[in-house]
Amino acid sequence: MDSLLPPQLVADGAKGRLLAAAVELFAARGYHGVSVRDLTAHLGVQPSSLYAKYASKAELFSELVFLANEQIRDRMRAGLLEAGPDPAAQLAALTHANVEFHTTYPLFATIAHNDFGMLTESALHHVAASRKEAIDLMRAVIDRGNDRGVFDCPDPWTAIAAIAGFGIRLAVWYRPQGRLDDPSAGFAAEVQNWMGRQRSIEDLKATYATYTLRLVGWCGHTD
């Protein structure tokens, strides 16, 4: 069974249980579909337990959205640094990082892209900055590829929107093996039935990297 959160974000004790419950419930129902009582009842504790750690439901939700978007940006940045100078390898690495996060932590990733209007002002500022930095990484690579003649992408922004959308949609329908019993997995189970088999994360990373490179007009090969 996959973890709900990346290892570096897993907390011990009551806070850890609260974060895990929040990821599951917010991903399944959205911000407005989850009350403080829902969260604490899920844990079998009183509402005061949440307020001992967060000033409000909005503060808890904002922290999760911020952390998820920070993870996406940081993983893309790390992948790019390891990819070498070739724009095709760089864009594939960015896609690998995006796909890996959204398929490994689909519930956490779902929270990253929804209900921005519910964020605290500070969180909204930081989330917007993280998302812009991730987009800027892709734009810079596509521009380098165009400048070097290895990409033929006349509309980089539309390409970036499509590439970013790969991850967002993967979080909706993909679940790692053994996670089709979570509250939001109904559609994921349907998709698995259509495909007839469980696709591995590595398989999806390679497939979506191929799609990405086709989108930007590259005709070579990459791992």
Secondary structure by P-SEA (a helix, b strand, c coil): cccccccccccccaaaaaaaaaaaaaaacccccccaaaaaaaacccccccccccccaaaaaaaaaaaaaaaaaaaaaaaaaaccccaaaaaaaaaaaaaaaaaacaaaaaaaccccccccaaaaaaaaaaaaaaaaaaaaaaaaaaaacccccccaaaaaaaaaaaaaaaaacccccccccccccaaaaaaaaaacccccaaaaaaaaaaaaaaaaccccccc
